[in-house]
Amino acid sequence: DEIAGRLGVFKVETVGDCYVAVTGLPKAQHDHAIKMVLFATECLQFMRELMRELETLLGPGTSDLQMRIGIHSGQVTAGVLRGEKLRFQLFGDTMNTAS
């Protein structure tokens, strides 16, 4: 969340082990693709550092974690879901392809 906030990436939701984030929503951004790739790159770097720390603290073989990233650019349909908190839900081929 800290990386997303710093780069202007909007966190939509977390579903299971999936972190759904977008750029260019709710306001269009001309550099949306660049911001998303920077976000993904920094997340990967953070993961690498975390794995090194785990091996140092807990010993060899304790950092067997993986991260996958899906990026796609295109149109989405957005809706607002009500519940305890209002939140965005995104739909469409762009979301399916990225996942």
C-alpha positions as CSV (number, residue, x, y, z in Angstrom):
1,D,0.0,0.0,0.0
2,E,2.9,2.3,0.8
3,I,4.4,1.8,-2.7
4,A,1.0,2.3,-4.4
5,G,0.3,5.5,-2.5
6,R,3.7,7.0,-3.2
7,L,3.4,6.3,-7.0
8,G,-0.2,7.4,-7.4
9,V,-1.5,3.8,-8.0
10,F,-5.1,3.3,-6.8
11,K,-5.6,0.1,-4.8
12,V,-9.0,-1.3,-5.8
13,E,-9.1,-4.4,-3.6
14,T,-7.3,-7.4,-2.3
15,V,-9.0,-10.7,-3.2
16,G,-7.3,-13.7,-1.7
17,D,-3.6,-13.4,-2.6
18,C,-4.4,-10.9,-5.5
19,Y,-3.7,-7.2,-5.1
20,V,-5.9,-5.4,-7.6
21,A,-4.6,-1.9,-8.5
22,V,-5.1,0.6,-11.3
23,T,-3.7,3.8,-12.7
24,G,-5.8,6.2,-14.6
25,L,-8.8,5.8,-12.4
26,P,-10.8,7.6,-11.2
27,K,-8.9,10.3,-13.1
28,A,-7.1,9.7,-16.4
29,Q,-3.3,9.9,-16.3
30,H,-1.2,10.3,-19.4
31,D,1.7,8.2,-17.8
32,H,-0.5,5.4,-16.4
33,A,1.4,2.6,-18.0
34,I,4.8,3.9,-16.7
35,K,3.4,4.3,-13.2
36,M,2.1,0.7,-13.2
37,V,5.3,-0.8,-14.4
38,L,7.3,1.2,-11.8
39,F,4.8,-0.1,-9.2
40,A,5.3,-3.7,-10.3
41,T,9.1,-3.3,-10.4
42,E,9.2,-1.8,-6.9
43,C,6.9,-4.5,-5.5
44,L,9.3,-7.2,-6.9
45,Q,12.2,-5.4,-5.4
46,F,10.5,-5.3,-2.0
47,M,9.7,-9.0,-2.3
48,R,13.4,-9.8,-3.0
49,E,14.5,-7.8,0.0
50,L,11.9,-9.5,2.2
51,M,13.0,-13.0,1.1
52,R,16.7,-12.1,1.9
53,E,15.6,-11.0,5.4
54,L,13.6,-14.2,6.0
55,E,16.6,-16.3,5.1
56,T,18.8,-14.3,7.4
57,L,16.4,-14.5,10.3
58,L,15.0,-18.0,9.8
59,G,17.6,-19.9,7.9
60,P,18.0,-21.4,4.4
61,G,14.9,-22.5,2.6
62,T,12.5,-20.3,4.5
63,S,12.1,-17.7,1.8
64,D,10.3,-19.9,-0.7
65,L,7.8,-17.2,-1.8
66,Q,6.7,-16.2,-5.3
67,M,5.0,-13.2,-6.8
68,R,3.3,-13.0,-10.1
69,I,2.2,-9.8,-11.8
70,G,-0.3,-9.3,-14.6
71,I,-0.5,-5.9,-16.4
72,H,-2.9,-5.0,-19.1
73,S,-4.2,-1.6,-20.4
74,G,-7.6,-1.0,-21.7
75,Q,-11.2,-0.1,-20.9
76,V,-13.0,-1.4,-17.8
77,T,-16.4,-1.0,-16.4
78,A,-16.5,0.2,-12.8
79,G,-19.2,-0.1,-10.2
80,V,-19.4,0.9,-6.6
81,L,-20.3,-1.8,-4.2
82,R,-22.0,-1.1,-0.9
83,G,-21.2,-2.9,2.3
84,E,-19.4,-1.9,5.4
85,K,-17.3,0.3,3.2
86,L,-18.0,1.6,-0.3
87,R,-15.5,0.2,-2.8
88,F,-14.9,0.0,-6.5
89,Q,-15.4,-3.3,-8.4
90,L,-13.9,-3.5,-11.9
91,F,-15.2,-5.7,-14.7
92,G,-14.3,-6.5,-18.3
93,D,-11.8,-8.1,-20.6
94,T,-9.0,-5.9,-19.4
95,M,-9.4,-7.2,-15.9
96,N,-9.6,-10.8,-17.1
97,T,-6.5,-10.5,-19.2
98,A,-4.5,-8.9,-16.4
99,S,-5.5,-11.6,-13.9
